[in-house]
Amino acid sequence: MGFFSWGKSSKDKKGTPSKDAAESPGGKASTSGSGSNANKELEAEVKHMRAREEKLVQTIAELRKEQDNGSREAAAAQEKLNMLDFKYQLLMDMWAMRELDADEDTRQGNRGGVMNSVQSIDSDNF
């Protein structure tokens, strides 16, 4: 904000504050006719820039909030995808085991298959 405070005094042709732009006791800079218009234009531009800055700050805050919400939604979607992938892999393993069990049954001529053989071994140990 200190940058904009110097612009409230009158300026010379190069845009730097002139030496005769001393503050009056009333708190306003002494101005000439054309300097007054320049100051008003500058003040209007400063107000406009501050308003734009406030809008940009609000927009950035909104975008950050949306990004946080998007990150949470993306994490939830990733978690769902991981769970679906886990279920798919589990079902594929179970299907493969069933196929191997059926194949083993046909080779051995057993009706129980590998799973029943494993169960019978476990029950014999106890």
N, C-alpha and C positions, 0 to 999 in steps of 0.2 A: 504494500500500500504506500510505502514511502516513495516509490518511483513516481506515482501519480500526483503526489502532493506538490512537487515543484512546478507542475504544469498550470497551477492556479494563478501564478504571477504572470505578468506580461513578458513577452519574449522579444529578442532582437530578430533580425532577418535570418540568422542561421538556425534558429530554433532553440537556442540556449537562453536561460533566464537573463534578462538585462539587468544592469547594475542599478537602474532607477526603479526597479519593481520592489520597493521596500514595503513591508507590511504596515498598514495604517493602524492606529489604535482600535479601530472598529473591527479588525480581524480580516479585512479584505485588502487585496493589493490595489495600489493606485494604478489606474488604467487610462489609456487614451481612447478615443472613439473606435479606431480599428482594432486596438488590443482587446477591448471589451468584447467585441464580436468573436474574436479568435478564442478568447477565454470561454465564452459561452459554447462555442462549437466544440472546444476541447472538453469541457465539462460534460456536454451531451454525449460525446464519444466515449468518455470514461464511464458514464452511467450505462451506456449501451454495452460496453465491454464487460462491465461487472455483471450485468444481467445475463449476458451470454455465458460468462464464467459460471454463474449460479446454475443455469440450465445444464451446462456440461457436467458440473459436479453431480447434479441430480441424475442425469442420464448415466453417468459412470456408476453411481450407486445402484441404479436399477439394473444395469447390465451385470454388475457383480452379483446381485441377488439372483438374477436369472441363471448366471453361470453356476452358482452354488446349487440351485435347484436342479439344473441340468446335470451337474456332477452326481448329485444324489440319485437322480433318475437313471443315469447311466450305470451307476454302481448297482442299483436294484435290478436293472435289466441284465447286467453281467452275472449277477448272482442267480437269477432265474435261468439264464443260459447254461451256467455251470451245473445247476441242478438237473436240467433236462439232459445235458450231456452225460452226467453221472447215471441217470436212470436208463438212458439209451445203452450205455456201455454195460450196465448191469444186466439189462434184458438180453443183450447180445451174448454175454457170458453164460447166462442161464440157458439160452437157446442152444449155444454150442455144447454146453454140458449135456443137455437133453439129447442132442444129436449123437454125441459120443456115447452116452448111456444106451441109446437105442442101437447104435452100431455094435457096442460091446455085447448087448443082449443077443444079437443075431450071430455073433461069432461064438459065444459061449453056449448058446441055446438056453440061457437063463431067462426067467421072466423078471427077476428083480433088478438086474443090471448093476452098474457100478455103485450107484447111490445106496442100494439095498445091501450090497456087499460091505460098504463102508459102515453102514449102520449096524450090521451084524458084528463086525469086528469091534466096534465101540461097545456094544452091549456085552460081548464076551469078556472084555477087560474089567467090567464092573461087577 
